[in-house]
Structure formats: C-alpha cells, structure tokens
Amino acid sequence: MAKARARTTTRKVKDRWKAKNWYTILAPSLFNNVPVAETLAETPESLIGRVTEVSLQDITNDFRKSHIKLLFSIDKIEQNTAHTQLKGHLLTSDYLRRMIRRRKSRVDGVFDVETRDGALLRVKPFAIAEKRIQSSQKKLIRNVMKDVITKEGKVKTLNSFIKDCLDGKTGSEIYKHCKIYYPVKRIEVNKTEIIRLPTVIIEDEKPVEKPEEQPQEPTKEESEVPAEEELTEEKPVTETPAEEKEEPVEEELTAEDLEKAEKPKKKAKTATKKKTTTKKTAKKKKEEAPES
C-alpha cells in the first residue's frame, strides 16, 4: 500500500521548469525599445513589477558608459515581450572609489525635483574638491546644486532631464556655477529615483533638420538669353569685308622685317662681284703666259 501511495504522489508532481516560458525584456522608449534581457515565468502576471539591472554600455555600445547602471521595472506584457519603465539609475561603487581619495572632501546632496510633465524625482548629486574645505563652503555648493537642479526640472521633461543626467550635462552645469565659490574638481549625479510617473504627456522637442539645398536648374528663358547675345557678338566678325582684314597685316610689318627681306639681295650682289674678280684674274694669267 505504501508503495502505491508513493507512485501516485510522484505522478502528481509536475516539472515546473517545463511549464515556464521565456520572455524578452525591452527597454523604454527613451532607449529606442532595445531588447535588454530574457527571463522565465510561469504566468505573465508574475512578471509585472520585476526589476532588471542593465549597464548603459549594453544599450549604447559605448565603453565610457560602463559605470552607469539602469533599473527597469516591467509594467506591461504583450505575447512574449515585456515592456518596461525606467525606475532610476546609479553609479558603480568601484567608479566612486577611484574618484574619492585622501585629503579631499566630498559634498553630497539629496533633492526632490518635479519636472515639467508632472513627474517627481529624487536626485542625489555629489561634488569632489581637491582639498579639504570648510562646512560653510560645502553649504554654498549644496545650495548651488539645489538651485540648478530645480531650475532644470521645471523646464525639462522626465526623459530629457534623465538624458542630461546620464550624459553629464547636469553635472557640468552645476560645475560652472560652483566655480564662483570654490574650484571643484568634479560633479556628477550619483543616483536618481523616480517616485511618481509623469501625469501629463509632453513630447520632447526634436532638432529641426534643415533640408539639403539642391542646385536649381536654369529656366528656359535664362538659357535662351546668353545664346542670343553670342549670336550678336559673332555677326560683326563674319560680315567684315576682306579689305579690312588685309590692312592690319600690312601694318604689322616692322623695320626689322624689312631689313630681313633686303639681306638676301645684298648677298646676291656680293656673289656677282666675286665672279667678275675671278674672270679678271684668269684673263691676266692668259695675257702673261705668251709673253714669257
């Protein structure tokens, strides 16, 4: 009897791994819905709320962004694909340790910012000074951080604000305003957390692309005008009489050309003189020969 019971229990047990299905996780629209990872689940409802951690290098293929981690939470499932929303980001611990050294001071800040589209964020920036600074200077730097982040949050949407934080534009903007009080070495946003999603849908402004200027083809009227001008210029050349053409040829003869023309005549005269002299010498020899 005991053996029969054991057999019935083994038959009832199902292999839970075979019942599960694979789902591909897609990044949010901010990152062009790139496939990020794959996961197993028995039912699609069990995936909702699951958080995945991805490096920004895997999405952009940029090695310089390997120290940034993104957190995506699954909110919707369609067939075998899971759509996500951005939960926040953070920097790796080894990256922070490389920047923080001895005899340097670190200024941290925690600020809640509301964006233009109604989203609520918790931003945690930090600044590093080359030397140890006073608490009053730290307070000034912290106030500058708060002013810059709140101003940018009011103007920008959630996607544009997070994009500037990841690219380092927010840190560079804080760095410019902190120079007045103390020459800070580096400022970055360490962590962001999305507390409330946007309540109003506002599309981000896309950069306007200027159309390429194509070379304009000349119209028929423009192409015909120069042809008529060329015909008018050619007419006086063809209708000139032959007498007018010969006159400039006679004027071109200079004194040098006349001398060259006269030189062969002089040579002919010298040749005739030589012949006469040779004849005279021959006659004289003949006359002297019989006398001897």
C-alpha positions in Angstrom: 0.0 0.0 0.0 2.8 2.4 0.9 4.5 1.8 -2.5 1.2 2.5 -4.3 0.8 5.8 -2.5 4.4 6.8 -3.3 3.7 6.2 -7.0 0.6 8.3 -7.0 2.4 11.2 -5.4 5.2 11.1 -7.9 2.7 11.1 -10.8 1.0 14.2 -9.4 4.3 16.2 -9.2 4.8 18.3 -12.3 8.0 19.7 -13.7 7.7 23.5 -13.0 10.6 24.4 -15.3 8.8 22.9 -18.3 5.7 24.9 -17.5 7.6 28.2 -17.7 8.0 30.4 -20.8 10.8 32.7 -22.0 10.0 36.5 -22.2 12.2 39.2 -23.8 12.5 42.4 -21.9 12.5 45.6 -23.9 14.0 49.0 -22.7 11.7 52.1 -22.5 11.1 54.4 -25.4 13.9 56.7 -24.1 16.3 54.0 -25.2 14.5 53.1 -28.5 12.9 49.9 -27.1 16.1 47.9 -27.4 15.9 44.2 -26.2 17.8 44.1 -22.9 17.4 40.6 -21.4 15.4 37.4 -21.2 13.6 35.9 -18.2 11.5 32.9 -17.3 8.0 33.0 -15.8 5.0 30.7 -15.3 2.4 33.3 -16.0 2.7 36.8 -17.4 1.2 38.4 -14.3 4.1 37.2 -12.2 6.5 39.3 -14.3 4.8 42.7 -13.5 6.8 44.6 -11.0 10.1 42.7 -11.6 13.2 44.9 -11.8 16.1 44.3 -14.1 19.5 46.0 -13.8 21.3 46.8 -17.1 24.5 48.6 -17.9 24.3 51.6 -20.2 27.2 50.2 -22.2 25.0 47.2 -23.3 22.4 49.6 -24.7 24.6 52.3 -26.4 27.8 50.1 -27.1 29.9 52.9 -25.5 32.6 51.6 -23.2 32.8 55.0 -21.5 29.3 54.5 -20.0 30.1 51.1 -18.4 30.0 52.6 -14.9 26.3 53.6 -15.2 23.6 51.1 -14.1 20.0 51.5 -15.2 17.0 50.0 -13.3 13.9 48.9 -15.4 10.7 47.7 -13.9 8.3 45.6 -16.0 4.8 47.2 -16.3 3.1 45.6 -19.4 3.3 42.3 -21.3 2.3 41.6 -24.9 2.6 37.9 -26.0 6.3 37.0 -25.3 7.6 40.6 -24.9 7.8 42.6 -21.6 7.7 46.4 -21.7 9.5 48.3 -19.0 9.7 51.8 -17.4 12.7 53.5 -16.1 12.9 53.3 -12.3 16.2 55.2 -11.9 20.0 54.9 -12.2 23.1 54.7 -10.1 26.9 54.6 -10.4 29.0 51.6 -9.6 30.9 51.5 -6.3 34.4 51.0 -7.9 33.9 54.1 -10.0 33.2 56.2 -6.9 36.2 54.8 -5.0 38.5 55.8 -7.8 37.5 59.4 -7.6 37.4 59.8 -3.8 40.9 59.9 -2.3 42.6 61.1 1.0 42.8 64.8 1.8 39.8 65.5 -0.4 36.3 66.5 0.6 33.1 65.2 -0.8 29.8 67.1 -0.8 26.6 65.1 -1.1 23.0 66.3 -1.8 19.5 64.8 -1.8 16.8 66.9 -3.6 13.3 66.2 -4.7 12.5 67.7 -8.1 9.3 68.0 -10.0 9.6 68.0 -13.8 7.6 69.9 -16.4 5.3 66.9 -17.2 4.4 66.3 -13.5 6.9 63.6 -12.6 8.6 63.5 -9.2 12.3 62.6 -8.9 14.8 62.2 -6.1 18.2 63.3 -7.3 21.4 62.6 -5.4 24.4 64.6 -6.8 27.9 64.8 -5.3 30.9 67.0 -5.7 34.6 66.4 -5.0 37.1 69.1 -4.1 40.8 68.8 -4.4 41.4 69.9 -0.8 39.6 69.8 2.5 37.1 72.7 2.5 35.1 74.3 5.3 31.5 73.4 6.2 30.3 76.9 5.0 31.8 76.2 1.6 30.1 72.9 1.4 26.8 74.5 2.3 27.2 77.0 -0.6 28.0 74.2 -3.1 25.0 72.3 -1.9 22.7 75.3 -2.4 24.0 75.8 -5.9 23.3 72.2 -6.7 19.7 72.6 -5.5 19.1 75.8 -7.5 20.4 74.4 -10.7 18.5 71.0 -10.5 15.2 72.7 -9.6 15.5 75.2 -12.5 16.3 72.4 -15.0 13.5 70.3 -13.7 10.8 73.0 -14.2 11.9 73.5 -17.8 12.6 69.9 -18.9 10.5 66.7 -19.1 11.4 63.5 -17.4 13.1 61.9 -20.4 15.2 64.9 -21.2 16.2 65.5 -17.6 17.4 61.9 -17.2 19.2 62.0 -20.5 21.1 65.1 -19.4 22.0 63.4 -16.1 23.4 60.3 -17.9 25.3 62.4 -20.5 26.9 64.6 -17.7 25.3 67.9 -18.9 23.6 68.5 -15.5 27.0 68.0 -13.7 28.8 70.4 -16.0 26.1 73.0 -15.5 26.5 72.7 -11.7 30.3 72.9 -12.1 30.0 76.2 -13.9 28.0 77.8 -11.1 30.2 76.3 -8.3 33.4 77.9 -9.7 32.5 81.2 -8.2 32.7 79.9 -4.6 35.4 77.2 -4.9 37.2 75.4 -7.8 35.5 72.0 -7.6 37.3 69.1 -9.3 34.3 67.0 -10.4 30.5 67.0 -10.1 28.2 64.1 -11.1 24.7 62.8 -10.4 25.3 59.6 -8.3 21.7 58.3 -8.2 18.2 59.1 -9.4 14.9 57.6 -8.2 11.5 58.1 -9.9 8.9 58.5 -7.2 6.0 59.5 -9.4 5.5 58.9 -13.1 4.5 61.8 -15.4 0.9 62.9 -15.2 0.9 64.9 -18.5 2.2 63.6 -21.8 4.5 66.2 -23.4 6.5 65.2 -26.5 10.2 66.1 -26.4 11.3 68.7 -29.0 13.2 67.1 -31.8 16.0 69.0 -33.5 14.9 70.5 -36.8 16.8 69.2 -39.7 17.5 71.7 -42.5 16.6 70.4 -46.0 19.5 69.9 -48.3 19.8 72.7 -50.9 19.7 71.2 -54.4 21.2 73.2 -57.3 18.4 74.9 -59.2 18.3 74.1 -62.9 18.2 77.3 -65.2 14.9 78.0 -66.7 14.3 78.2 -70.5 14.2 82.0 -70.5 17.6 82.2 -68.8 19.2 79.6 -71.0 18.0 81.4 -74.2 19.3 84.9 -73.3 23.0 84.1 -73.5 22.5 82.3 -76.8 21.1 85.5 -78.4 24.0 87.5 -77.0 26.5 85.1 -78.5 24.9 85.4 -81.9 25.0 89.2 -81.8 28.7 89.1 -81.0 29.5 86.7 -83.8 27.8 88.6 -86.6 30.3 91.5 -86.9 33.1 89.0 -87.2 31.6 87.1 -90.1 30.3 90.3 -92.0 33.7 92.2 -92.0 35.0 92.8 -95.7 38.2 91.3 -96.9 39.9 94.8 -97.3 39.5 95.5 -93.6 41.2 92.1 -92.8 44.2 92.8 -95.0 45.0 96.2 -93.6 46.2 95.1 -90.2 48.6 92.6 -91.9 50.4 95.4 -93.7 50.7 97.4 -90.5 52.3 94.5 -88.7 55.4 94.7 -90.9 58.2 96.4 -88.9 61.6 97.8 -89.8 63.3 94.5 -88.7 61.1 92.5 -91.2 62.1 94.9 -94.0 65.8 94.5 -93.2 65.5 90.7 -93.3 63.8 91.0 -96.7 66.7 93.1 -98.1 69.5 90.9 -96.8 69.3 88.2 -99.5 69.6 90.9 -102.2 72.9 92.1 -100.9 74.2 88.6 -100.8 73.4 88.1 -104.5 75.4 91.3 -105.3 78.5 90.0 -103.5 78.3 86.7 -105.4 78.3 88.5 -108.7 81.3 90.6 -107.6 83.3 87.5 -106.8 82.5 86.1 -110.2 83.8 89.2 -112.0 87.1 89.2 -110.0 87.8 85.6 -110.8 87.3 86.3 -114.5 89.7 89.3 -114.4 92.4 87.2 -112.7 92.0 84.5 -115.3 92.5 87.0 -118.2 95.6 88.4 -116.6 97.2 85.0 -116.4 96.4 84.2 -120.0 98.0 87.5 -121.2 101.1 87.0 -119.1 101.6 83.4 -120.3 102.6 84.1 -124.1 104.9 87.0 -123.1 107.1 84.6 -121.2 
